[in-house]
Amino acid sequence: QQGSSGTVRWGLAPCWGPALEGRRLTGPYSSLSFLKYFTNCKQWYQRKICGKSTVISYECCPGYEKVPGEKGCPAALPLSNIYETLGVVGSSTTQLYSDRSNLRPEIEGPGSFTIFAPSNEAWAALSAETLDSLVSNVNIELLNALRYHMVDKRVLTDDLKHGTTLNSMYQNLPIQIHHYPNGIVTVNCARLLKADHHATNGVVHVIDKVIATTTNTIQQVIETEDSLETLRTAVAASDLSSLLESEGQYTLLAPTNEAFEKIPRETLNRILGDPEALRGECWFIESAMCAEAIIAGLTMETLEGTTLDVGCSGEELTLNGKPIIANKDVLATNGVVHFVNELLIPDSAKTVFELAQESEVSKSTDLFRQAGLSSHLTGSERVTLLAPVNSVFKDGLPVIDSNMRNLLLNHIVKDQLSSKYLYHGQKLQTLGDKELRVFVYRNNLCIENACIAAHDKRGRFGTLFSVDKMLTPPTGSVMDVLKADHRFSTLVAAIQSAGLTEILNRPGTFTVFAPTNEAFQAMPQGEFSKLHGNAKELANILKFHVADEILVSGAVNALVRLKSMQGDKLEVSMKNNVIHINKEPVAESDIMATNGVIYAVNSVLQPQASRPQERGDEPADPALEIFKQASFVPAPPTLLFSLAAPVYSRILARMKENSGGL
């Protein structure tokens, strides 16, 4: 908007640029601020606010007017007193009532005042009963109401700091100011529509409501509202009264009697009998958030840590997508109350079973219920549930037998955990008396072979971890597992022949890429017999199949390199959801052992030729370098051979050693 004082932008410039200076939204939300609803241009292209269509119109700022043939509104009008300015800024009803209540002489005369003037629409929105009580023959109530909208000094928007109070000209009663990060300013939760309109004797701000005096705390609001009777009982039982009476600026999303009636009686009785859970039912926010500020689709966090998404649908506010706010902006001396007609039970007040039913693990919930384990997930037992996501059971739920029930018991960890405190190598005890290990990788957090698929949800007594597969508790050492699986009988015999049994039985952190019987049978004829006859070479080949760290499949992204016990690198990769080792597909992943993890492979892996000059992880042999350089020295052949012979002998000896004497 162009004026003699320069260019004034309405918050549009960061998105649209100077071309939209002077534009204002009109339509269903006439004169509403652009920034209130939109944080980027993408939303604005829909030309809608809260689902209602909008248009763009042009008008001059109050106090300026257009000049024929010139752009914008460059002509500044002379200043008038507050009474005259009320008419200029579109608050003619306030001007009329100022005249009727005998306030006019004061706001026409000398002084320095600020008036927060309700718009014409704000006066029209009052109920007939309220308006009649104000505009009576005596008019004293109307005068008091208008003086409550006034301050006896000039106050511009730069002075309207968030959380401050101004003393009104009616008995010095306070007016609460909130200046939100999105630029919206509220006065007792009434939004400033037109701000900083100067007058000869003060400043006029136009607001969208007629504001009323406030004398009750949030606690007193609860005590005097009939629709909050059940909440009164809950607050008393949870010992929240002192907090709701304390000084400060808070927001309470107060569930009504209707909200409490909508939840199952069993759940209600459990919550009402649990003071700690009750504290979570009061959606308490440590800042005063008027509806005008939260309508923009903000995310807010309650005192106990629950995140709320606030938005709008038409003219209604929504919480987590539901239009459930029945009454908004009930002002208190220490904040604001919004009445909510549906009880949004926070995670902190739910059982683990309730958390699971509402998540992407609902099929797991059925499985634990069928196994008769619900009591561990609904009572006051401190547990953590490792629940596989629904996609794990796309082919149906497994049959419940004793083995499955024991397996499910090992998906319930003793103690209530939080994933943010888990650490690599940590041991967890299950209700099935198994010990589970925690693995922390660059791209994942896993418990045995199951990796956490979503952020954990913390309930009243338990925590829910959503995991990407059924967990497999370890059942023995690597050697125990290999011996128990008939697919690895040839490998077991080879390990015993090579003298590696003790290594794979001892405590450790091994990843074993275990060739199956089929893999050995696929070797060229006679090669395995030759290999089996040389214990040293056999041990060398087998050590190439073992890494001294645990890598479960959930930690494999594009490519992971492991150093084998033989010394060469192993390359583990994921392709088309299949694990590959050195580009060979793995037949089965994540066979868990107490000292490692086993992958079944249908081929025998071969280490690369041991050529020291090509090994990136070993220093070059100085003798070999001398031999290489000597081969290019221009000397007689006999002299060259005599110089190189000792070096040549050493190279032959090394080659013989590396080949196991072959």
C-alpha positions as a printed Julia matrix, in Angstrom:
662×3 Matrix{Float64}:
   0.0     0.0     0.0
   1.54    3.23   -1.12
   1.56    6.27    1.13
   3.69    9.29    1.84
   5.39    7.39    4.63
   6.71    4.82    2.17
   5.76    1.27    1.25
   3.82   -0.89    3.68
   3.55   -4.6     2.92
   1.03   -6.97    4.45
   3.34   -9.93    4.8
   2.87  -10.93    1.16
   6.22   -9.81   -0.16
   8.27  -12.86    0.92
   5.97  -15.01   -1.2
   4.61  -12.83   -4.0
   6.9    -9.85   -4.24
   6.07   -6.14   -4.47
   3.53   -6.68   -7.23
   0.89   -7.56   -4.65
   1.35   -4.52   -2.43
  -2.02   -3.17   -1.4
  -3.93   -6.42   -1.92
  -6.27   -7.74    0.7
  -8.23  -10.98    0.91
 -11.99  -10.65    0.79
 -14.85  -13.08    0.59
 -15.85  -15.54    3.32
 -13.02  -14.25    5.52
 -13.08  -10.57    4.68
  -9.95   -8.66    5.7
  -8.22  -11.71    7.21
  -4.44  -11.69    7.16
  -2.76  -13.73    4.44
  -0.01  -14.88    6.79
  -2.57  -16.26    9.21
  -3.39  -19.16    6.94
  -0.53  -19.66    4.54
   3.18  -20.21    5.02
   4.01  -20.68    1.34
   2.68  -19.94   -2.12
   1.81  -23.53   -2.88
  -1.21  -23.43   -0.59
  -2.34  -20.07   -1.88
  -2.65  -21.29   -5.48
  -5.77  -23.19   -4.37
  -7.43  -19.82   -3.68
  -9.07  -21.23   -0.55
  -8.98  -20.59    3.19
 -10.2   -23.43    5.41
 -11.96  -24.89    2.37
 -13.77  -21.67    1.36
 -13.01  -19.79   -1.84
 -11.37  -16.37   -1.7
 -10.86  -13.48   -4.1
  -8.35  -10.64   -4.26
  -9.51   -7.04   -4.15
  -7.76   -3.68   -3.88
  -8.46   -0.89   -1.42
  -6.55    2.01    0.09
  -5.19    2.01    3.61
  -7.28    4.17    5.95
  -5.83    7.64    5.9
  -4.79    7.48    2.25
  -6.69    7.88   -0.99
  -6.2     7.32   -4.7
  -5.17   10.04   -7.13
  -6.48    9.79  -10.7
  -3.77    8.68  -13.09
  -1.35    7.53  -10.37
  -0.66    4.05   -9.01
  -1.55    3.01   -5.51
  -2.95    5.4    -2.93
  -0.34    8.16   -2.67
  -2.47   10.95   -1.15
  -2.34   11.2     2.63
  -5.39   12.56    4.42
  -4.95   14.96    7.38
  -5.1    13.44   10.88
  -8.32   13.66   12.85
  -9.11   13.0    16.49
  -9.96    9.47   17.66
 -13.71   10.0    17.32
 -13.41   11.04   13.65
 -10.79    8.33   12.96
 -13.22    5.63   14.12
 -15.43    6.48   11.17
 -12.5     6.53    8.74
 -11.25    3.07    9.71
 -14.65    1.39    9.4
 -15.69    1.26   13.05
 -18.73    3.5    12.77
 -20.68    1.44   15.32
 -18.01    2.13   17.95
 -18.24    5.78   16.96
 -22.03    5.7    17.39
 -21.82    4.05   20.81
 -19.12    6.51   21.91
 -21.59    9.29   21.17
 -24.46    7.51   22.93
 -22.43    6.7    26.07
 -21.05   10.26   26.39
 -17.49    9.05   25.64
 -17.26   11.32   22.6
 -16.07   14.5    24.42
 -13.15   12.58   25.91
 -11.94   11.04   22.65
 -12.39   14.31   20.78
 -10.5    16.33   23.38
  -6.86   16.63   24.39
  -4.94   13.63   25.61
  -3.06   10.55   24.46
  -5.18    7.43   24.15
  -5.23    4.04   22.47
  -8.56    2.45   21.63
  -9.03   -1.14   20.5
 -12.21   -0.5    18.51
 -14.5    -3.44   17.7
 -15.41   -3.58   14.01
 -19.02   -3.1    12.93
 -19.25   -6.87   12.38
 -17.99   -7.5    15.93
 -20.82   -5.45   17.42
 -23.35   -7.17   15.16
 -22.12  -10.59   16.31
 -23.13   -9.93   19.95
 -26.27  -11.64   21.12
 -29.38   -9.48   21.33
 -29.47   -9.99   25.09
 -25.87   -8.83   25.58
 -26.26   -5.85   23.3
 -29.51   -4.81   25.0
 -27.85   -4.93   28.42
 -25.09   -2.63   27.17
 -27.2    -0.14   25.2
 -29.71    0.78   27.87
 -31.22    4.08   28.94
 -28.62    4.58   31.65
 -25.7     3.72   29.32
 -23.21    3.29   32.19
 -22.52   -0.33   31.15
 -21.81    0.77   27.6
 -19.43    3.47   28.83
 -17.61    0.97   31.07
 -17.36   -1.5    28.2
 -15.86    1.11   25.87
 -13.41    2.35   28.48
 -12.26   -1.26   28.97
 -11.21   -1.11   25.29
  -9.03    1.96   25.98
  -5.54    2.66   27.36
  -4.44    6.14   28.49
  -1.3     6.28   26.32
  -0.24    5.68   22.73
   0.45    1.97   22.09
   1.61    0.87   18.64
   1.94   -2.73   17.48
   5.68   -2.61   18.15
   4.77   -2.08   21.81
   2.32   -5.01   21.86
   4.72   -7.67   23.12
   3.67  -11.27   23.57
   2.41  -12.1    27.05
   2.23   -8.51   28.27
  -0.79   -6.83   29.86
  -2.07   -3.27   29.54
  -4.09   -1.5    32.2
  -7.41   -0.45   30.71
  -9.18    2.81   31.5
 -11.94    0.86   33.28
 -10.79    0.31   36.87
  -7.28   -0.45   35.58
  -8.42   -3.98   34.72
  -5.82   -5.79   32.61
  -6.0    -6.38   28.88
  -3.99   -9.41   27.71
  -1.77   -9.02   24.66
  -0.42  -11.88   22.57
   1.85  -11.32   19.59
   2.39  -14.63   17.79
   5.29  -15.67   15.53
   3.0   -15.64   12.47
   2.47  -11.9    12.96
  -1.03  -12.11   14.44
  -1.69   -9.84   17.42
  -4.6   -10.48   19.76
  -6.16   -8.4    22.52
  -8.04  -10.66   24.94
  -8.06  -13.14   22.02
  -9.64  -10.59   19.65
  -7.48  -10.2    16.56
  -6.17   -6.87   15.29
  -7.68   -6.29   11.86
  -6.35   -2.79   11.19
  -3.49   -1.54   13.3
  -1.63    1.68   14.07
  -4.09    4.24   12.7
  -2.83    7.53   14.07
  -5.09   10.27   15.38
  -4.25   13.69   16.72
  -4.9    12.47   20.27
  -3.9     8.82   20.06
  -4.02    5.58   18.1
  -6.88    3.42   16.84
  -6.63   -0.37   16.35
  -9.63   -2.21   14.9
 -10.31   -5.65   16.43
 -12.72   -8.41   15.42
 -14.53   -8.89   18.77
 -16.05   -6.93   21.62
 -13.81   -7.87   24.54
 -15.01   -8.41   28.09
 -13.32   -8.15   31.47
 -11.63  -11.23   32.87
 -11.42  -12.05   36.58
 -11.36  -15.87   36.82
  -8.36  -18.2    36.7
  -8.5   -21.33   34.53
  -9.34  -23.34   37.64
 -12.25  -21.02   38.43
 -13.53  -21.33   34.85
 -13.66  -25.11   35.32
 -15.43  -24.72   38.67
 -18.16  -22.44   37.3
 -18.94  -24.21   34.0
 -21.67  -26.88   34.23
 -20.43  -28.58   31.06
 -17.07  -29.31   32.75
 -18.4   -31.19   35.77
 -16.56  -34.47   34.97
 -13.39  -32.53   34.29
 -13.69  -30.93   37.75
 -13.67  -34.41   39.27
 -10.67  -35.42   37.16
  -8.72  -32.26   38.04
  -9.33  -32.78   41.74
  -8.17  -36.41   41.54
  -5.05  -35.53   39.55
  -3.95  -32.66   41.83
  -3.84  -30.22   38.9
  -5.74  -27.48   40.73
  -2.62  -25.67   41.9
  -1.22  -25.61   38.37
  -4.48  -24.28   36.9
  -4.51  -21.48   39.49
  -0.85  -20.52   39.1
   0.38  -17.32   37.52
   1.46  -17.39   33.93
  -0.14  -17.8    30.52
  -1.47  -21.25   29.6
  -3.91  -22.95   27.25
  -6.29  -25.65   28.44
  -8.14  -27.83   25.95
 -10.88  -28.85   28.36
 -12.91  -32.02   27.65
 -16.61  -31.5    28.28
 -19.0   -33.91   29.99
 -20.04  -35.04   26.51
 -16.43  -35.91   25.68
 -16.07  -38.15   28.72
 -19.37  -39.9    27.94
 -18.11  -40.98   24.51
 -15.34  -43.27   25.76
 -15.94  -46.84   27.04
 -16.88  -47.04   30.71
 -14.03  -49.45   31.46
 -11.47  -47.05   29.98
 -13.02  -44.08   31.77
 -12.95  -45.85   35.15
  -9.31  -46.82   34.61
  -8.32  -43.24   33.78
 -10.35  -41.66   36.59
  -8.7   -44.07   39.02
  -5.17  -43.22   37.88
  -3.98  -39.7    38.86
  -0.95  -39.91   36.58
  -3.09  -40.81   33.56
  -5.54  -38.04   34.47
  -2.83  -35.42   34.18
  -2.49  -36.42   30.55
  -6.2   -35.98   29.89
  -5.96  -32.23   30.52
  -4.46  -30.94   27.29
  -2.33  -28.29   28.95
  -0.02  -26.07   26.9
   2.57  -23.78   28.44
   1.56  -20.73   26.44
  -1.7   -18.91   25.8
  -2.92  -19.83   22.32
  -6.02  -17.97   21.2
  -8.04  -19.5    18.39
  -6.9   -16.75   16.07
  -3.32  -17.97   16.44
  -3.85  -21.72   16.27
  -6.19  -21.72   13.29
  -3.18  -21.58   10.97
  -2.52  -25.32   11.21
   0.2   -25.26   13.85
   1.69  -28.19   15.69
   1.57  -27.76   19.45
   3.03  -29.85   22.25
   1.17  -30.39   25.49
   2.75  -30.24   28.93
   3.12  -34.03   29.05
   4.64  -34.24   25.55
   1.74  -35.06   23.23
   1.82  -33.39   19.82
  -1.4   -31.85   18.51
  -2.09  -30.79   14.93
  -4.4   -27.78   14.82
  -6.14  -26.72   11.65
  -9.51  -25.63   10.32
 -12.46  -26.96    8.37
 -14.73  -24.21    7.14
 -15.29  -21.99   10.14
 -14.44  -24.69   12.69
 -11.14  -25.37   14.39
  -9.86  -28.93   14.2
  -7.65  -31.0    16.48
  -5.82  -33.85   14.76
  -8.17  -33.37   11.82
 -11.39  -33.46   13.88
 -13.69  -30.43   14.32
 -14.2   -31.06   18.02
 -13.71  -27.65   19.64
 -17.16  -26.74   20.94
 -16.39  -23.35   22.5
 -13.22  -21.34   22.0
 -11.44  -18.41   23.59
 -12.89  -18.55   27.1
 -10.42  -16.12   28.62
  -8.94  -16.45   32.11
  -6.5   -14.3    34.03
  -3.76  -16.9    33.49
  -4.57  -18.03   29.98
  -7.33  -19.27   27.74
  -9.67  -22.29   27.71
 -11.08  -24.06   24.66
 -13.89  -26.57   25.26
 -13.41  -29.91   23.46
 -16.35  -32.28   22.94
 -14.28  -35.39   22.26
 -11.73  -36.93   24.59
  -8.39  -37.37   22.82
  -6.69  -39.83   25.12
  -2.92  -39.16   24.97
  -0.45  -42.01   24.53
   0.82  -41.38   28.05
  -2.54  -42.52   29.47
  -2.97  -45.62   27.26
  -2.09  -49.24   27.83
   0.34  -50.93   25.45
  -2.6   -52.89   24.05
  -4.43  -49.65   23.22
  -1.31  -48.19   21.62
  -0.95  -51.27   19.43
  -4.61  -51.36   18.36
  -4.33  -47.82   16.96
  -1.03  -48.38   15.13
   0.23  -50.27   12.09
   0.62  -53.33   14.31
  -3.06  -54.14   14.86
  -2.6   -57.68   13.49
   0.07  -58.27   16.13
  -2.5   -57.2    18.7
  -4.8   -60.01   17.54
  -1.91  -62.46   17.68
  -1.0   -61.61   21.29
  -4.67  -61.7    22.28
  -5.14  -65.16   20.72
  -2.04  -66.36   22.57
  -3.58  -65.28   25.89
  -0.95  -62.62   26.57
  -3.26  -59.59   26.81
  -2.84  -59.36   30.59
   0.81  -58.37   30.15
  -0.24  -55.52   27.85
  -3.23  -54.08   29.69
  -2.18  -53.95   33.34
   0.4   -52.03   35.34
   3.31  -54.3    34.4
   6.3   -52.33   33.06
   7.04  -53.85   29.64
   8.14  -53.02   26.11
   6.32  -54.74   23.25
   8.22  -55.56   20.07
   5.27  -55.71   17.68
   5.76  -56.7    14.01
   4.03  -54.36   11.57
   0.94  -55.58    9.71
   2.81  -56.19    6.44
   4.69  -59.05    8.14
   1.39  -60.99    8.23
   0.25  -60.3     4.66
  -0.24  -64.07    4.18
  -2.23  -64.43    7.39
  -1.53  -64.89   11.08
   0.46  -67.94   12.19
  -1.22  -70.73   14.13
  -0.97  -70.36   17.89
   0.75  -73.33   19.49
   3.15  -73.67   22.41
   6.17  -72.73   20.27
   4.45  -69.64   18.88
   3.29  -68.59   22.35
   6.87  -68.86   23.64
   8.1   -66.86   20.65
   5.54  -64.13   21.37
   6.63  -64.03   25.02
  10.09  -63.21   23.72
   8.61  -60.19   21.93
   7.76  -58.71   25.34
  10.77  -57.16   27.08
  10.86  -56.67   30.82
  10.92  -52.96   31.75
   9.55  -49.91   29.95
  12.19  -48.75   27.49
  12.74  -45.8    25.18
  14.58  -46.29   21.89
  16.56  -43.08   22.4
  18.36  -44.67   25.37
  19.22  -48.01   23.73
  22.9   -48.61   23.03
  24.97  -51.05   20.99
  25.59  -54.33   22.78
  22.86  -53.75   25.38
  21.2   -56.93   26.68
  17.41  -57.07   27.19
  15.53  -59.71   29.17
  12.22  -61.03   27.83
   9.21  -62.55   29.56
  10.24  -65.81   27.86
  13.56  -65.7    29.75
  15.62  -65.01   26.64
  18.4   -62.44   26.36
  18.16  -60.13   23.34
  20.96  -57.95   21.99
  20.7   -54.38   20.74
  22.55  -53.42   17.55
  23.02  -49.78   16.6
  23.89  -49.22   12.94
  24.37  -46.14   10.85
  20.95  -46.52    9.23
  18.99  -48.61   11.69
  18.37  -49.65   15.28
  17.8   -53.38   15.69
  17.0   -55.86   18.43
  18.39  -59.19   17.22
  17.17  -59.55   13.61
  14.18  -57.19   14.01
  14.73  -53.5    13.36
  12.55  -50.72   14.76
  10.26  -49.58   11.94
   8.74  -46.5    13.58
   9.21  -44.2    16.51
   8.25  -45.86   19.75
   5.04  -44.95   21.55
   5.23  -44.62   25.3
   2.08  -45.49   27.23
   1.13  -45.36   30.88
   3.13  -48.43   31.9
   4.53  -49.84   28.67
   6.19  -48.84   25.42
   5.42  -50.01   21.89
   8.24  -50.67   19.41
   6.98  -51.38   15.87
   9.48  -53.77   14.23
   9.9   -54.88   10.64
   9.79  -58.67   11.15
   9.17  -61.45   13.64
  12.08  -61.57   16.04
  14.28  -64.69   16.22
  15.91  -65.14   19.64
  19.33  -66.85   19.52
  19.3   -70.55   20.46
  22.97  -71.46   20.75
  26.47  -70.68   19.49
  27.29  -70.52   15.78
  28.52  -74.12   15.9
  25.4   -75.25   17.78
  23.16  -73.68   15.13
  25.15  -75.12   12.21
  25.15  -78.62   13.72
  21.4   -78.48   14.28
  20.7   -77.64   10.61
  21.15  -80.55    8.17
  21.9   -78.07    5.35
  25.32  -77.36    6.87
  26.63  -80.9     7.61
  29.47  -80.59    5.07
  30.43  -77.18    6.45
  30.48  -78.52   10.01
  32.85  -81.31    8.95
  35.08  -78.79    7.16
  35.18  -76.5    10.22
  36.19  -79.44   12.4
  38.89  -80.52    9.92
  40.28  -76.97    9.78
  40.41  -76.67   13.57
  37.99  -73.75   13.78
  35.38  -75.34   16.05
  36.67  -73.7    19.22
  36.67  -70.24   17.62
  33.04  -70.47   16.52
  31.93  -71.83   19.89
  33.47  -69.1    21.99
  31.71  -65.81   22.93
  32.03  -63.28   20.15
  30.37  -61.19   17.46
  30.58  -63.19   14.25
  28.81  -62.89   10.93
  29.08  -66.23    9.12
  28.23  -66.65    5.45
  27.68  -70.38    5.66
  27.95  -72.45    2.44
  25.26  -75.12    2.29
  25.87  -78.74    1.29
  24.6   -77.7    -2.14
  27.35  -75.06   -2.34
  30.12  -77.6    -1.74
  28.6   -80.03   -4.23
  28.67  -77.28   -6.87
  32.47  -76.96   -6.63
  34.52  -78.37   -9.54
  35.19  -82.13   -9.27
  38.17  -82.89   -7.1
  38.64  -79.28   -5.9
  36.92  -79.83   -2.55
  38.86  -83.1    -1.97
  42.08  -81.26   -2.68
  41.05  -78.44   -0.37
  39.94  -80.84    2.37
  43.33  -82.48    2.28
  45.1   -79.22    3.21
  43.97  -78.01    6.66
  45.76  -74.68    6.35
  44.26  -73.77    2.99
  40.85  -75.04    4.13
  41.03  -72.82    7.22
  42.01  -69.9     5.01
  38.95  -70.38    2.78
  36.59  -70.85    5.74
  37.91  -67.75    7.52
  37.04  -65.78    4.4
  33.4   -66.65    5.17
  33.53  -65.16    8.68
  33.58  -61.51    9.83
  34.3   -60.54   13.41
  31.25  -58.27   13.83
  27.5   -58.84   13.74
  25.67  -57.53   10.69
  21.94  -58.27   10.47
  20.09  -57.75    7.2
  18.31  -54.63    8.45
  21.67  -52.84    8.55
  22.4   -53.49    4.86
  21.61  -50.54    2.65
  23.3   -50.24   -0.74
  26.68  -51.71    0.21
  28.46  -52.68    3.41
  32.06  -53.88    3.5
  33.25  -56.25    6.23
  36.77  -57.45    6.89
  36.9   -61.23    6.96
  38.97  -63.22    9.44
  41.11  -64.24    6.45
  41.92  -60.58    5.83
  40.15  -59.78    2.56
  37.01  -57.65    2.39
  33.5   -59.06    2.08
  30.95  -56.95    0.22
  27.37  -57.24    1.46
  24.7   -55.53   -0.63
  20.93  -55.36   -1.06
  19.4   -55.83   -4.51
  15.69  -56.33   -5.19
  15.17  -56.96   -1.47
  17.66  -59.85   -1.56
  20.93  -59.81    0.37
  24.02  -60.52   -1.74
  27.49  -61.43   -0.52
  30.23  -60.72   -3.05
  27.39  -60.48   -5.61
  26.17  -63.99   -4.74
  22.52  -64.13   -3.52
  21.94  -65.25    0.06
  19.51  -68.14    0.48
  18.49  -67.24    4.05
  19.32  -64.28    6.25
  19.44  -63.61    9.98
  19.84  -67.06   11.48
  20.64  -65.81   14.96
  23.2   -67.36   17.32
  24.3   -66.28   20.77
  27.7   -65.26   19.42
  26.72  -64.05   15.96
  24.46  -64.28   12.94
  24.47  -66.78   10.08
  23.56  -66.3     6.41
  22.99  -69.42    4.29
  24.68  -69.17    0.86
  24.56  -71.66   -2.02
  28.11  -71.03   -3.2
  31.59  -71.25   -1.71
  33.13  -67.77   -1.65
  36.65  -67.44   -3.04
  39.1   -64.81   -1.75
  40.96  -62.78   -4.33
  44.5   -63.81   -5.17
  46.85  -62.71   -2.38
  49.08  -60.31   -4.27
  50.73  -57.94   -1.75
  51.29  -55.14   -4.26
  47.51  -54.97   -4.91
  46.39  -55.13   -1.31
  45.21  -51.71   -0.21
  45.31  -52.58    3.48
  48.97  -53.78    3.66
  52.24  -51.94    2.98
  54.15  -52.96   -0.12
  57.02  -55.4     0.35
  60.31  -53.44    0.02
  62.05  -56.52   -1.35
  59.47  -56.86   -4.09
  59.89  -53.2    -5.0
  63.68  -53.73   -5.31
  63.05  -56.72   -7.56
  60.68  -54.72   -9.78
  63.1   -51.84  -10.07
  66.08  -54.14  -10.66
  64.37  -55.67  -13.67
  64.72  -52.34  -15.45
  68.39  -51.69  -14.56
  70.62  -51.71  -17.68
  73.25  -54.19  -16.42
  74.8   -57.39  -17.72
  72.51  -60.44  -17.31
  74.89  -62.24  -14.99
  75.13  -59.19  -12.72
  71.34  -58.7   -12.74
  70.75  -62.3   -11.72
  73.32  -62.16   -8.94
  71.72  -58.98   -7.55
  68.19  -60.25   -7.81
  68.68  -63.86   -6.74
  68.24  -63.28   -2.96
  65.13  -61.22   -3.58
  63.75  -63.78   -5.99
  64.29  -66.53   -3.44
  62.35  -64.54   -0.84
  59.43  -64.02   -3.26
  59.27  -67.73   -4.04
  59.28  -68.47   -0.32
  56.41  -66.01    0.3
  54.35  -67.44   -2.59
  54.89  -70.93   -1.23
  53.8   -69.8     2.24
  50.65  -68.07    0.93
  49.67  -71.13   -1.08
  49.82  -73.36    1.99
  52.83  -75.27    0.72
  51.2   -76.28   -2.57
